[in-house]
């Protein structure tokens, strides 16, 4: 630039400036939040003229990394800084390219976005995009979900909290599914089965089968498959979404013939989803359908035998009479005989029924037929036949003989329970001794025999003689258990059991149904006492046992720990009347757990209207109990009732308020899915989540606000966000005001209290005591503090309490704040004169988002603080303030000292600075220099130059300025400031050295004056003499007056003048008076001015056209005609004038004038010849 000024001052003009071409018409960028984006563009000189220049950016965030350039083609690098901007922000601006003889603009638009993941379906920018990706490629969506970029997709706070909670769980595809469902981006996956059961016959080897499962909704799924039968083998134990082709899964399973038993085999496949389960039933048989019919008949026969046995039991227990039993049994046996015609036992058993019913003749026929048909007389069936014979004939010797035969058969079949049963009735040692018979049965059952007939005989013996029941062992437990199922326990047996019960030192669950039947048989106080003692000794306090303790209390039985057992066994969810003895007892004794005492107190509270005296007696105990439980942090449904009752606001004190902070906000959480093991409760106000263990689908958590997220987790790692209910156990709003007054430092109160505030507009003066407790709590999340602190500051700002604001400003971290709050905090730091902190933030996040007033204040402070030292960042900030038309004298002084930018911007700064009466000398020189360099004219340049000159402007710059305008006035007829030629004139008159541009420009300007004064005529005469003497002629010479024209012989000259670039080849093709065309190159008399002079007499003309070589080709650029039409009077004295008169007279056919003019010319020619001799 300095070289250019020197050249201009010396009158050297390089008019052949570069023609710039930019590689792009507009720069459009997409930049990530908080990132820097680098790019470039190319500037090319299309006319191969070397470029040299500088680049400015109008936007402070767009930094030009190569601000200076030189060459015919250069690459300009830039970098955009997006700190502090958020997605959706648009930044616009321009690059100002200032180069030799030109200024250019390149606009840019920058869109701010977040870091989004690329996928096979393009960029994923929001949860809708993510949902579409998950639908098409779940594996890819799963990877994205667990990437660091996923949080950029989330817009809603509730979705962000949900995501953070789910990320705490072990990674699983179903976590993604849960998130999409909970954020309402997809429906829950459900599966259906085309069929629920299937039968297979003729299974002889392992075979593979399949069933069709439909999944109408897309998404992840995890199905656990199990089987309850050995022969039914699942193909896969886990089914996932990858096993589905489209919406269908063809699930394979196997039927193992080797694991099947005879007949039909039943098995079920259980398909379990997190919140669904399905059963698929498989029936398989090794036999074909025809063979299976036989199996069905066999099953029917077995059912008939069971009915037959039950008839016999009812008969022996005297529930039905002999005739009914016999008739029904015969009917069943006849049916069995049809189903199993080859089985002889059916006929023999029929014979027994007839015999007992005294139908001997019919029985005899059956026995006779069997004896005739039986070939093997050593089998148990033959033994049964012999037993029936003893029923027909009771003669003792006959019976003894048959008994011996039966014993011989039993000797061969010692494990046959039927033969043993027969011997019980025919063998003397059993028949005549009940004790031996009972012991024998005990031995058989002890060896593993479970024949109902033996159980029946054993019980029948006890029934007849209860004293056979001498102890309660496993045998008697089996017998009595069987009898209890048969509802056959008698009062005598119950009494014996009651007497033996104290011997039982340990509780056995199988005894309980026996004891229930014993009570039914003997509902006495003694029986109740025995049972209660047994249960208490066994520590059995489940709600189902409460009825016994209640009976014990009602019977006023005195048993140790009976009152405790009564209370412990009460259903905690039921309210019932408490017996008076219990009320009195626990008024002074309370060794129970708090849960059981809570049950007592709840029931007392429930009955306070009916039993006010009891309530008042317990009131003090309940208050102490409530305080103790609060201190321990205990809470459940019953405690909630007690707290509500015992804690009216009126009795609250400081101690109680502190203890209540742990229980007032408890909610009860219940879910139907009993597999749920834990629940995570997330409040956006708190850093850490609550982790709650669920028991039987229930748990308790603390809710400090209305906005919390619940994530349920089962033992398999699956997560859910629905299918639960929660309810507040207390109403904290009833206690809040008093509790906060007594215990203001309790965080739970503060969170609940401020959750009801919508912002600073709801804050009160009294709230001021709570603010610091919240903002300094380590448990409070950074996000909540980022929301709360700006609201607190706004509150105090409105009240004008600026001193209170400073501590909050000192601890603020604006990273988690919204853009609005970030800007607000920066401005508040400035307003409270915390400039250093504010400048750090502004330097990081950018000053373009600051309010105008705050920006001016901060910028002015930093400029002053750094003693007006040059700083690029501060300079940009000052420029930004000025462009927003907000500035002061400090900013203007700083800009005047250092700012270098687009010429028009500098001119605007100069104008503003003049109004503040600021020294603008340096700025003026920069403006003038840059304008001369780039040739970009500014409207204020005349005033700027005058000011610069008045301030003692450098001669070099002034001379360059005058030369520039004079040159372009001469060459291009530019409109120029009025002072240019007045100053050139002054310099000329002062004898200063001026270049041709200035002198010729002045001469041209003088030619425009219609009535010049003597001084101007003298200057024009001197300059015309100088330049005509140098044979430099210009068309504007002809504008001078007649005196000058005659003096410098301009009257006979006509000029063809053409203006273009310097150093061009310009050809003139001309014809005089229509004659032959001639061609010659027009001489360049001045940079870019080409002149050809013609001498023409009156009436003569020249037709011409001018050709110029452009881009390697000659092109016609101008075509005209010039002619002499001037008329001269008598005063014209030159021979040229006389010739013109001659030609004019000839043209007018004026012979008199023609003759006179010709004589005059001859006379003048003779005179010239006489006076002048050729050398």
Secondary structure, 3 states (H helix, E strand, C coil): CHHHHHHHHCCCCCCCCCCEEECCCEEEEEEECCCEEEEEEEEEECCCCCEEEEEEECCCCEEECCCEEEECEEEEEEEEECCCCCCCCEEEEEEEEEECCEEEEEEEEEEEECCCEEECCEEECCHHHHHHHHHHCHHHHHHHHCCCCHHHHCCCHHHHHHHHHHHCCCCCHHHHHHHHHHCCCCCCCCCEECCCEEEECCCCCCEEEEEEEECCCCCCCEEEEEECCCCEEECCCEEEHHHCECCEEEEEEEECHHHCCCCEEEEEEEEEECCEEEEEEEEEECCCHHHHHHHHHHHHHHHHHHHHHHHHHHHHCCCCCHHHHHHHHHHHHHHHHHHCCCCCHHHHHHHHHHHHCCCHHHHHHHHHHHHHHCCCCCCHHHHHHHHHHHHHCCCHHHHHHHHHHHHHHHHHCCCCHHHHHHHHHHCHHHHCCHHHHHHHHHHHHHCCCCCHHHHHHHHHHHHHCHHHCCCCCHHHHHHHHHHHHCCCCCHHHHHHHHHHHCCCCCCCHHHHHHHHHHHHHCCCHHHHHHHHHHHHHCCCCCHHHHHHHHHHHHCCCCCCCHHHHHHHCCCCCCCCCCCHHHHHHHCCCCCCCHHHHHHHHHHHHHCCCCCHHHHHHHHHHHHHHHHHHHHHCCCCHHHHHHHHHHCCHHHCCHHHHHHHCCCCCEEEEEECCCCEEEEEEEECCECCCEEEECECCEEEEECCCCCEEEEEEECCCCEECCCEEEEECCCHHHCHHHHHHHCCCCHHHHHHHHHCCCCHHHCCHHHHHHHHHHHCCCCECHHHHHHHHHHHHHHHHHHCCHHHHHHHHHHCCHHHCCHHHHHHHHHHHHHCCCHHHHHHHHHHHCCCCCCHHHHHHHHHHHHHHCCCCCCHHHHHHHHHHHHCCCCCHHHHHHHHHHCCCCHHHHHHHHHHHHHCCCCCHHHHHHHHHHHHHHCCCCCCHHHHHHHHHHCCCCHHHHHHHHHHHHHHHHHHCCCCCCHHHHHHHHHHHCCCCCCHHHHHHHHHHHHCCCCCCHHHHHHHHHHHHHHHHCCCCCHHHHHCCHHHHHHCCCCCEEEEEEECCCCCCEEEEEEECCCCEEEEECCEEECCEEEEEEECCCCCEEEEEEEEEECCEEEEEEEEEEECCCCCCCCCCCHHHHHHHHHHHHHHCCHHHHHHHHHHHHHHHHHHHHHCCCC
